Amino acid sequence: MSAAADPNTNDQLVGADEACDPLAEAALAGSRSDAPADRFMRRLLRLSDAPRLSANDARSAFQKSLVWTAARCLLMYIVFPFVLPPLGIALGVGPVIGITIGLLAMVSIVYSIRRFWRADHSKRWHYTVFGSLIIAFLIWATIADTIRLFD
């Protein structure tokens, strides 16, 4: 029985079949899409020709950015308007906390977009559009919070 077929030896020859595939070898060697739009995005995101990251790194960054955005939404739309006012707590601090968490969420989303691009992830364009829409919403929410802060 070979090590690749043995389920008890997970770490020994994972991806052994891919090593025979020239396309998989090229992907592992760090070849990237050279389309003009991809080159533009890499310049915009200030990415160097550093080694590629794994898709798991990109997914991890994506999950963290969603946590920040979800935390902001929960605080701004559930906790501050409905939970804390009846308790007489946190009156007027919503906009300050919303701006702070919103800025952290935006930084986290840009960070995760960069990770998707550094990993040359197959869904990098999908996530770039998704993340950009969330950033646009967060910019709008930050402007609204700023206006509310100075009213």
Long-range contacts (C-beta under 8 A, 24 or more apart in sequence): 32-120, 33-120, 41-117, 41-124, 41-128, 42-117, 45-113, 45-114, 45-117, 47-114, 47-117, 47-118, 50-118, 52-118, 52-119, 52-120, 53-115, 53-118, 53-119, 54-119, 55-119, 55-121, 57-115, 57-118, 57-119, 58-112, 58-115, 58-116, 58-118, 58-119, 58-121, 58-124, 58-127, 60-115, 61-108, 61-111, 61-112, 61-115, 61-116, 62-112, 62-115, 62-116, 62-127, 64-108, 64-112, 65-105, 65-108, 65-109, 65-111, 65-112, 65-131, 68-101, 68-104, 68-105, 68-108, 68-109, 69-105, 69-108, 69-109, 69-134, 69-138, 71-101, 71-105, 72-98, 72-101, 72-102, 72-105, 72-138, 72-141, 75-101, 76-101, 76-141, 94-145, 94-148, 95-145, 95-146, 95-148, 95-149, 96-145, 96-149, 98-141, 98-142, 98-145, 99-142, 99-145, 99-146, 99-149, 102-138, 102-141, 102-142, 102-145, 103-142, 105-134, 105-138, 106-135, 106-138, 106-139, 109-134, 109-135, 109-138, 110-135
